Amino acid sequence: MHLNPYGEYAVLLAASLANDWPDRRDGIVARAREFGMTMTFPAASTDHVRTRAVVDRWLTVVDADDPQRRAALLNGQMAAVTAYPRLTDHDDEGWHLHYRDDDRPLPEVLAAVIGVGTALHLSTRGMHRLGRCAAGLDAGDDCRAVVVDVTRNGRQRYCSVRCANRAAVRRHRARS
C-alpha cells in the first residue's frame, strides 16, 4: 500500500534543484518531470526567480540545527501555502491526493509539494534524515550539497561516494 506519494520524490526534487540549480524555467519543469510530476504549469515571467526563493526557504529547513527549529520552519512554510489536499484522477493514474490547487503557478505548486513532501519524509523516516554533505564539515572540503537520507539504516552522511571516499582518505592521512 503506497500512502506517501509526496515524501521521497518531493524531497529528492528539492535537493536536486538546490544542488544543481537550472539556468531557466524550462530546466525546473524538466527536473519536476524527472521526479514524477506530470502536470502542466501555467508560465509566468517570474517563475524562475520565485522558484529559487522557494528552494532558498527550503534550505533553511535543511540547515536547521535541531528538530524543533526544523519543524517550526517547515510548519511556517506549509502554512504559507494556501492549497489544501484534494483527490484527483488526472492522466489515467487513478485516484490520488494532490497538495495544491489546480492551475497554480510553478513556484506555488513546488512550495506545496516540497513542504508536504519534506514533512512526510522527516516524520516517517526521522528528523535527522535531511542535511548537508558531511564532507563540508571536514576541514579542507567545501561541499555544501544537500543530502536526503533514504537509506534503510538512516546513516547517509555524504552526497556521493566521491565525497565519502575523500573524507575517508583525509581521516586516514590524519591518523598516519
Disulfide bonds with the S-S distance in Angstrom:
none
